[in-house]
Amino acid sequence: MNWGGPEFVLVIIAISTFGWLANNWIRARHGYALEDEWGGKTGRTEDEQAKRLASENSELREKLATVGDRVKVLERIVTDRGYDVSTKIEALRDARELETRI
């Protein structure tokens, strides 16, 4: 191969162009900003579906936070000693009702 010929220069240009296209294709596929010919970035346009999914995501995060708070309260109730006392009281009431029936 002639390293000083025009074929070598054309091969380098073709490899660079293919790399740039592959880079932009991968970035577009994964949602990153695209790069133009001069190295500047162009952001993705937000479509209606992306906006709807973002709002749904924030609503679900809020619901998850409230469910987490409820679970904490329920765990506190179940592990509290007063819950055990309440169960014992109900057991004594049931035992008294059985004695009065007999």
VENRAWO-V186005 format. One record per helix or strand of 3 or more residues. SS is the DSSP state (H for helix, E for strand). FROM is the first residue (numbers start at 1). LEN is the number of residues. If there is no record, write none. Layout:
<<SS	FROM	LEN> <SS	FROM	LEN>>
This chain:
<<H	6	24> <H	48	32> <H	81	21>>
